[in-house]
């Protein structure tokens, strides 16, 4: 399957929200996505990557590039909402999405790519491990403000 990857544009938001809501059981309203997009659309470190098959959005991820002043940490990226349309899974689209993600990250000077994934996403974890990601001995902490 030949997937065409490209950086998302504002006009892609409805398809992105539909796909991520489907993949993650979320309820993000399009109006919210548009508000956030407008605020950050000119930030080169906020990258939304889409994969298309026959003009249909089938894969997506958000890349956040984080430059730091710390030599060991250097510039790193965090991925979130790594997803493939459910009926398109098992066609190596996740691997192709990660390949393109890493190409972009290298171009941005990223030294390390990190992601977090909810415990129930076991198939995604298998993909990440097969791709070379390692489970870090750490806890993910979160607190609402």
Phi, psi and omega in degrees: 000125181266110181260136176261122179256143174203157176290136183294152175242165181306323181293349180272353189303316183300316179293321179298311182296320178299314181294312183291325175297320179294315185287326187247003180065029180271173180229035183296124177283147180301321180300321178295314180300319180296321179296314180292317179304312182301322182292325187244007189297340180258007178275113183292349180267001177248104187239123175253120185251129180242145173242130184241139174234118183053040177080358181257135176292120182236348181210148183202149166205159176250127178250124173247115179270129184234099175284142178229167176268004186263121186300314181295321182281320179055214176267127179229170179230148174243131176259141169216162183055045173285115185209153174231137179309129187310318182282359179250005180288161181077019177240018178067020179290327177297318178295316179296322177297315178294322176303312180292323177300314180292326176299314179296316181298317178299318179298329180273003180079019181288136179258333182218140176244129179237156173206162171233153184215139180294149186304327185284351183273059186298322179295320177296320179299320178299318177298312183299317180294318179297327181283348177110002174290146177245145174285123181272141179283080181208166175249146175263119181255145180215144177213127176288148179252000000 
